[in-house]
Amino acid sequence: MIKKIKLKNQDEIFLVLGEQDSRLRALEKEFKVEIFVHYNSGGEGAEISLSGPNSRVDKAFHRIKKIIENTETVVTLQKTTHSKPFDGDVLFYPPHSAPVKPRTKNQQKYIETIFENDLVISVGPAGTGKTFLACACALRALELGMVGRIIVSRPIVEAGEKLGFLPGDIDEKVDPYLRPVYDAFGGMLGAEKFRALKYGSTLEIVPLAYMRGRTLENAFIILDEAQNTLPEQMKMFLTRMGKNSRMIINGDPTQIDLPFKKESGLLIAAKILKDIDGISITEFTAEDVVRHPLVKEILSAYDKFEKK
């Protein structure tokens, strides 16, 4: 079976094909079909042909049509009736979930700090909303047109299993490490809008190792699980910041998986950068945990045990 789709302009071509046809290859791999591109002689637009079994071609066809239809998602996110990034109550109105609000005083301070500083380092235990709120702030900044894209990164540090023994190629190996970030954005945006932003390069989620050599301009940049960075990795990441960019660095000092915990790039950066204007340090405690009530009790019990 063969189906064809017309791409009207360069924006649609890039949205479907991606940089160096990376998205096109990903679609071929996901649906197990062959996709061919025929560019128009005038240089404007193109036609893509999908070839393969009927059911797979149909699924790939509908996915690409949705990607094209969702080009308006980015424009929609950049329009808003509110001028302030945060009014002290609701931070972001997700289309597929309840409004995002701070649930503790520290969370409210964290949000305010993010929009007042170009670089924010936040440390605290699991369940305090560091990742989720950073993602919501990023979407709010994109909605207001403060930035043009969102970039989220995590270090890939093994805690138990070795990457080489996990099944799949490199993308499938690192996917579980990035899954919490996918869940945060997917929960707020819904699957289709999340995919549209991701395929359109407005939202990029990458392992920390892929950040070397880049300059990130006009971007909202989040480094999650930063407690597992080495000092040289942290320095590399911090120096990626370009013009009109904001950077959020999150981590939990109690969950360092490095062989030598004192070498955590997060702890060292917090000490070195704490007195620089434009950089703010936010510290969360067990009182800010907003997961299941037992999480707070678990953290308290472990804290008492470790002190003994």
C-alpha positions as CSV (number, residue, x, y, z in Angstrom):
1,M,0.0,0.0,0.0
2,I,1.2,3.5,-0.8
3,K,-0.2,6.8,0.6
4,K,0.9,10.3,-0.1
5,I,0.9,13.5,1.9
6,K,1.6,17.0,0.6
7,L,3.7,19.4,2.6
8,K,2.9,23.0,1.8
9,N,6.0,24.8,2.9
10,Q,9.4,24.6,4.6
11,D,7.9,24.8,8.1
12,E,5.9,21.7,7.5
13,I,8.8,19.9,5.8
14,F,11.1,20.6,8.8
15,L,8.3,19.6,11.2
16,V,7.8,16.2,9.6
17,L,11.4,15.4,8.5
18,G,13.3,16.9,11.4
19,E,17.0,17.9,11.4
20,Q,18.8,15.8,8.8
21,D,15.6,13.7,8.4
22,S,15.9,12.4,12.0
23,R,12.1,12.5,12.7
24,L,11.4,10.8,9.3
25,R,13.8,7.9,10.2
26,A,12.1,7.7,13.7
27,L,8.7,7.4,12.1
28,E,10.0,4.7,9.7
29,K,11.4,2.8,12.7
30,E,8.3,3.2,14.8
31,F,5.7,2.1,12.2
32,K,8.0,-0.2,10.2
33,V,7.2,1.6,6.9
34,E,9.3,3.2,4.1
35,I,8.9,6.9,3.6
36,F,10.2,8.7,0.5
37,V,10.4,12.5,0.0
38,H,9.8,14.2,-3.4
39,Y,10.6,18.0,-3.3
40,N,8.6,20.3,-5.6
41,S,10.5,21.7,-8.5
42,G,9.8,25.3,-7.4
43,G,11.6,24.7,-4.1
44,E,8.4,25.3,-2.0
45,G,6.8,22.3,-0.5
46,A,7.2,18.6,-1.0
47,E,5.3,15.3,-1.2
48,I,6.0,12.3,1.0
49,S,5.1,8.7,0.1
50,L,4.5,6.0,2.6
51,S,4.9,2.4,1.6
52,G,4.3,-0.8,3.5
53,P,1.5,-3.0,5.0
54,N,-1.9,-1.3,5.0
55,S,-2.4,-1.1,8.8
56,R,1.1,0.3,9.3
57,V,0.9,2.8,6.5
58,D,-2.5,4.0,7.8
59,K,-1.1,4.6,11.3
60,A,1.9,6.4,10.0
61,F,-0.3,8.5,7.7
62,H,-2.5,9.6,10.6
63,R,0.5,10.4,12.8
64,I,2.0,12.6,10.2
65,K,-1.3,14.3,9.5
66,K,-1.7,15.1,13.2
67,I,1.9,16.4,13.4
68,I,1.1,18.8,10.5
69,E,-2.3,19.9,12.1
70,N,-0.6,20.5,15.4
71,T,1.8,23.1,14.0
72,E,-0.6,25.6,15.5
73,T,0.2,24.2,19.0
74,V,3.3,26.3,19.3
75,V,1.5,29.5,18.2
76,T,-1.3,28.8,20.7
77,L,1.2,28.3,23.5
78,Q,2.8,31.6,22.8
79,K,-0.4,33.6,23.1
80,T,-2.0,34.4,26.5
81,T,-4.3,37.0,28.1
82,H,-2.1,37.3,31.1
83,S,1.0,39.5,31.1
84,K,2.6,38.4,34.4
85,P,4.5,35.0,34.4
86,F,3.0,34.2,37.9
87,D,0.3,36.0,39.8
88,G,0.9,34.2,43.1
89,D,-1.9,31.7,42.5
90,V,-2.1,29.7,39.3
91,L,1.2,29.2,37.4
92,F,-0.1,27.3,34.3
93,Y,-3.4,26.1,32.9
94,P,-2.7,22.7,31.3
95,P,-5.2,21.7,28.6
96,H,-5.4,18.1,30.1
97,S,-5.1,18.5,33.8
98,A,-5.9,20.7,36.8
99,P,-4.3,24.2,37.0
100,V,-0.8,24.1,38.3
101,K,-0.5,25.9,41.7
102,P,2.2,26.0,44.4
103,R,1.2,23.9,47.4
104,T,3.7,25.1,49.9
105,K,5.4,28.5,50.7
106,N,8.7,27.1,49.4
107,Q,7.1,26.1,46.1
108,Q,5.7,29.6,45.7
109,K,9.1,31.1,46.4
110,Y,10.7,28.7,44.0
111,I,8.4,29.8,41.1
112,E,8.8,33.5,41.9
113,T,12.6,33.0,42.0
114,I,12.6,31.3,38.6
115,F,11.1,34.3,36.9
116,E,13.3,36.8,38.8
117,N,16.6,35.1,38.1
118,D,18.5,33.8,35.0
119,L,19.8,30.8,36.9
120,V,18.2,28.9,39.8
121,I,19.6,26.0,41.7
122,S,17.1,24.0,43.8
123,V,18.0,21.2,46.2
124,G,15.7,19.0,48.2
125,P,14.2,15.6,48.7
126,A,12.1,13.6,46.3
127,G,8.4,14.6,46.0
128,T,8.8,18.3,46.5
129,G,7.8,19.3,43.0
130,K,11.2,20.4,41.7
131,T,10.9,18.8,38.3
132,F,7.2,19.2,37.8
133,L,7.2,22.9,38.7
134,A,10.3,23.6,36.6
135,C,8.5,22.0,33.6
136,A,5.4,24.1,34.3
137,C,7.4,27.3,34.5
138,A,9.1,26.4,31.2
139,L,5.7,26.0,29.5
140,R,4.5,29.3,31.1
141,A,7.6,31.1,29.7
142,L,7.0,29.6,26.3
143,E,3.3,30.6,26.5
144,L,4.3,34.2,27.2
145,G,6.9,34.2,24.4
146,M,9.7,34.8,26.9
147,V,11.7,31.9,25.2
148,G,11.4,30.1,21.9
149,R,12.1,26.6,23.1
150,I,12.5,24.3,26.1
151,I,15.5,22.0,26.7
152,V,15.6,19.4,29.5
153,S,18.6,17.3,30.3
154,R,19.5,14.6,32.8
155,P,22.8,12.8,33.5
156,I,22.7,9.1,32.7
157,V,24.1,7.5,35.8
158,E,23.6,3.8,36.5
159,A,22.1,2.8,39.9
160,G,22.2,-0.9,39.9
161,E,21.8,-2.1,36.4
162,K,24.4,-1.4,33.7
163,L,23.3,0.3,30.5
164,G,25.1,-2.3,28.4
165,F,23.0,-5.1,29.8
166,L,19.7,-3.4,29.2
167,P,17.9,-4.4,26.0
168,G,17.6,-2.2,22.9
169,D,19.7,0.5,21.1
170,I,21.1,3.6,22.8
171,D,17.8,5.5,22.6
172,E,15.9,2.7,24.2
173,K,18.6,2.4,26.9
174,V,18.4,6.0,28.0
175,D,14.6,6.4,27.6
176,P,13.9,5.1,31.2
177,Y,16.2,7.8,32.6
178,L,14.3,10.5,30.8
179,R,10.8,9.1,31.4
180,P,10.0,11.3,34.5
181,V,10.4,14.4,32.3
182,Y,8.2,12.9,29.6
183,D,5.6,12.1,32.2
184,A,5.7,15.7,33.6
185,F,5.2,17.3,30.2
186,G,2.8,14.6,28.9
187,G,0.6,14.9,31.9
188,M,0.2,18.7,31.4
189,L,0.0,18.8,27.6
190,G,-1.6,15.6,26.6
191,A,0.0,13.1,24.3
192,E,-0.7,14.9,21.0
193,K,0.5,18.4,22.0
194,F,3.5,16.9,23.7
195,R,4.5,15.1,20.5
196,A,3.8,18.2,18.4
197,L,6.2,20.3,20.6
198,K,8.8,17.5,20.6
199,Y,8.7,16.8,16.9
200,G,8.7,20.5,16.1
201,S,12.0,20.9,18.1
202,T,10.2,23.3,20.5
203,L,10.7,20.8,23.3
204,E,14.0,18.9,23.5
205,I,14.7,16.2,26.1
206,V,18.3,14.9,25.9
207,P,20.9,13.1,28.0
208,L,23.5,15.5,29.5
209,A,26.3,13.9,27.4
210,Y,24.7,15.3,24.3
211,M,25.0,18.9,25.5
212,R,28.7,19.4,25.0
213,G,29.7,22.0,22.4
214,R,26.2,23.6,22.2
215,T,25.2,27.2,22.9
216,L,21.6,27.4,24.0
217,E,20.0,30.7,23.1
218,N,16.4,31.9,23.6
219,A,15.7,28.8,25.7
220,F,14.3,27.7,29.0
221,I,16.9,25.0,30.1
222,I,16.4,22.5,32.9
223,L,19.0,20.1,34.3
224,D,17.2,17.4,36.4
225,E,18.8,14.9,38.8
226,A,21.9,17.2,38.9
227,Q,23.2,15.5,42.1
228,N,24.6,12.9,39.7
229,T,26.8,15.3,37.7
230,L,30.5,15.4,38.2
231,P,32.0,18.9,38.7
232,E,33.4,19.1,35.2
233,Q,30.0,18.1,33.8
234,M,28.2,20.8,35.8
235,K,30.7,23.4,34.6
236,M,30.2,22.2,31.0
237,F,26.4,22.5,31.4
238,L,26.4,25.9,33.1
239,T,28.5,27.3,30.2
240,R,25.9,26.2,27.6
241,M,23.7,29.2,28.5
242,G,23.3,31.7,25.7
243,K,21.5,35.0,25.2
244,N,17.9,35.3,26.5
245,S,18.0,32.0,28.3
246,R,17.0,30.8,31.7
247,M,18.5,27.8,33.5
248,I,17.1,25.7,36.3
249,I,19.2,23.0,38.0
250,N,17.4,20.5,40.3
251,G,18.8,17.8,42.5
252,D,18.4,15.7,45.6
253,P,21.7,15.5,47.6
254,T,20.3,12.4,49.4
255,Q,20.1,10.4,46.1
256,I,23.7,10.7,44.8
257,D,24.6,7.6,42.8
258,L,28.2,8.7,42.1
259,P,31.0,6.6,43.6
260,F,32.3,9.5,45.6
261,K,29.3,11.6,46.9
262,K,31.4,14.6,47.8
263,E,32.3,15.1,44.1
264,S,28.7,15.9,43.2
265,G,28.6,18.8,40.7
266,L,25.4,20.0,42.3
267,L,26.8,20.4,45.8
268,I,30.0,22.1,44.5
269,A,28.0,24.5,42.2
270,A,25.7,25.5,45.0
271,K,28.7,26.5,47.1
272,I,30.6,28.3,44.4
273,L,27.7,30.3,42.8
274,K,25.6,31.2,45.9
275,D,26.9,34.9,46.1
276,I,26.6,35.8,42.4
277,D,23.8,38.3,41.4
278,G,21.3,36.7,39.1
279,I,21.8,33.3,40.6
280,S,19.4,32.0,43.3
281,I,19.6,28.9,45.5
282,T,16.3,27.3,46.7
283,E,16.2,24.7,49.4
284,F,13.3,22.3,49.9
285,T,12.7,20.2,53.0
286,A,10.5,17.2,53.9
287,E,7.7,19.7,54.7
288,D,7.4,20.5,51.0
289,V,6.8,16.9,49.9
290,V,3.5,16.8,48.0
291,R,3.4,13.1,47.1
292,H,1.6,10.4,49.1
293,P,1.7,11.3,52.8
294,L,3.8,8.3,53.6
295,V,6.7,9.7,51.5
296,K,7.2,12.4,54.1
297,E,7.2,9.8,56.8
298,I,9.7,7.6,54.9
299,L,12.1,10.5,54.4
300,S,11.9,11.4,58.0
301,A,12.6,7.8,59.1
302,Y,15.6,7.6,56.8
303,D,16.9,10.9,58.0
304,K,16.8,9.8,61.6
305,F,18.4,6.5,60.7
306,E,21.3,8.1,58.8
307,K,21.9,10.6,61.7
308,K,22.4,7.6,64.0
